[in-house]
Amino acid sequence: MNTIITEETEFGEVPIDIYTKLANDRILFINNHIDDRIATDIVATLLLQSEENSSKKITLIINAESGNVQLNVQLKLFALDLLWMRL
């Protein structure tokens, strides 16, 4: 179950789940094991956010106790590659 918060917009208060709000603020929070599908979603999100604004920071927080260790390491390396490409 995702926590729903309200965000003030020009149209009034709009309900939004907390993870969408974080993603909109360029904070990716992974609190689950990392499998192929989740890794693909994360990479796609990182690419999209990097393309939208390559000079703005993206924060990647991984709090995964289990899952594919190789994918976990590859995600971190991919995030570092994005960082180095922007320098």
C-alpha contacts under 8 A as a table, 3 or more apart, distances in Angstrom:
res1	aa1	res2	aa2	distance
2	N	17	D	6.08
2	N	18	I	6.86
2	N	19	Y	7.66
3	T	17	D	5.59
3	T	18	I	5.62
4	I	15	P	6.31
4	I	16	I	5.50
4	I	17	D	4.25
4	I	18	I	5.87
5	I	15	P	5.65
5	I	16	I	5.47
5	I	17	D	5.97
5	I	18	I	6.30
6	T	13	E	5.85
6	T	14	V	5.30
6	T	15	P	4.37
6	T	16	I	5.89
7	E	13	E	5.42
7	E	14	V	5.24
7	E	15	P	6.31
7	E	16	I	6.84
8	E	11	F	7.81
8	E	12	G	5.64
8	E	13	E	4.52
8	E	14	V	6.37
9	T	12	G	5.14
9	T	13	E	6.03
9	T	14	V	6.91
11	F	14	V	7.77
16	I	20	T	6.72
16	I	21	K	6.64
17	D	20	T	5.50
17	D	21	K	6.44
18	I	21	K	5.07
18	I	22	L	6.22
19	Y	22	L	5.00
19	Y	23	A	6.10
19	Y	28	L	7.79
19	Y	29	F	7.30
20	T	23	A	4.99
20	T	24	N	6.06
21	K	24	N	5.07
21	K	25	D	6.33
22	L	25	D	5.04
22	L	26	R	6.32
22	L	27	I	4.98
22	L	28	L	6.52
22	L	29	F	7.60
23	A	26	R	4.80
23	A	27	I	5.03
23	A	28	L	5.49
24	N	27	I	7.34
26	R	49	Q	7.19
26	R	57	K	7.24
26	R	58	I	5.02
26	R	59	T	6.26
27	I	58	I	6.01
27	I	59	T	4.66
27	I	60	L	6.05
27	I	61	I	7.55
28	L	42	I	7.97
28	L	58	I	7.65
28	L	59	T	6.08
28	L	60	L	4.85
28	L	61	I	6.04
29	F	60	L	6.22
29	F	61	I	4.80
29	F	62	I	6.12
29	F	63	N	7.68
30	I	60	L	7.99
30	I	61	I	6.17
30	I	62	I	4.87
30	I	63	N	5.93
30	I	64	A	6.94
31	N	62	I	6.44
31	N	63	N	4.91
31	N	64	A	5.59
32	N	63	N	6.97
32	N	64	A	5.20
32	N	65	E	7.50
32	N	66	S	7.67
33	H	64	A	5.11
33	H	65	E	6.50
33	H	66	S	4.96
33	H	67	G	4.32
33	H	68	N	7.37
34	I	37	R	7.95
34	I	38	I	5.74
34	I	39	A	6.18
34	I	64	A	7.01
34	I	66	S	7.33
34	I	67	G	4.88
34	I	68	N	5.85
34	I	71	L	6.82
34	I	72	N	6.49
35	D	38	I	5.43
35	D	39	A	6.05
35	D	67	G	6.10
35	D	68	N	5.95
35	D	71	L	7.11
36	D	39	A	5.15
36	D	40	T	6.11
36	D	71	L	7.43
37	R	40	T	5.16
37	R	41	D	6.24
38	I	41	D	5.05
38	I	42	I	6.14
39	A	42	I	5.11
39	A	43	V	6.15
39	A	71	L	6.77
39	A	72	N	7.91
39	A	75	L	6.95
40	T	43	V	5.19
40	T	44	A	6.10
41	D	44	A	5.14
41	D	45	T	6.13
42	I	45	T	5.08
42	I	46	L	6.09
42	I	75	L	7.98
43	V	46	L	5.05
43	V	47	L	6.10
43	V	75	L	7.32
43	V	78	F	7.80
44	A	47	L	5.15
44	A	48	L	6.10
45	T	48	L	5.07
45	T	49	Q	6.05
46	L	49	Q	5.24
46	L	50	S	5.95
46	L	58	I	7.77
46	L	79	A	7.59
47	L	50	S	5.09
47	L	51	E	6.02
48	L	51	E	5.12
48	L	52	E	6.15
49	Q	52	E	5.06
49	Q	53	N	6.38
49	Q	54	S	7.54
49	Q	58	I	7.59
50	S	53	N	5.45
50	S	54	S	4.67
50	S	55	S	7.96
50	S	56	K	7.91
50	S	58	I	7.82
50	S	82	L	7.61
51	E	54	S	5.86
53	N	56	K	5.68
54	S	57	K	7.82
54	S	86	R	6.44
55	S	86	R	6.96
60	L	79	A	7.89
64	A	67	G	7.24
66	S	69	V	7.65
67	G	72	N	7.87
68	N	71	L	5.36
68	N	72	N	6.32
69	V	72	N	4.97
69	V	73	V	6.26
70	Q	73	V	5.23
70	Q	74	Q	6.10
71	L	74	Q	4.93
71	L	75	L	6.03
72	N	75	L	5.27
72	N	76	K	6.51
73	V	76	K	5.19
73	V	77	L	6.24
74	Q	77	L	5.01
74	Q	78	F	6.01
75	L	78	F	5.01
75	L	79	A	6.16
76	K	79	A	5.11
76	K	80	L	6.27
77	L	80	L	4.99
77	L	81	D	6.17
78	F	81	D	4.96
78	F	82	L	6.34
79	A	82	L	5.15
79	A	83	L	6.36
80	L	83	L	4.95
80	L	84	W	6.21
81	D	84	W	5.10
81	D	85	M	6.09
82	L	85	M	5.11
82	L	86	R	6.48
83	L	86	R	5.40
83	L	87	L	6.77
84	W	87	L	5.29
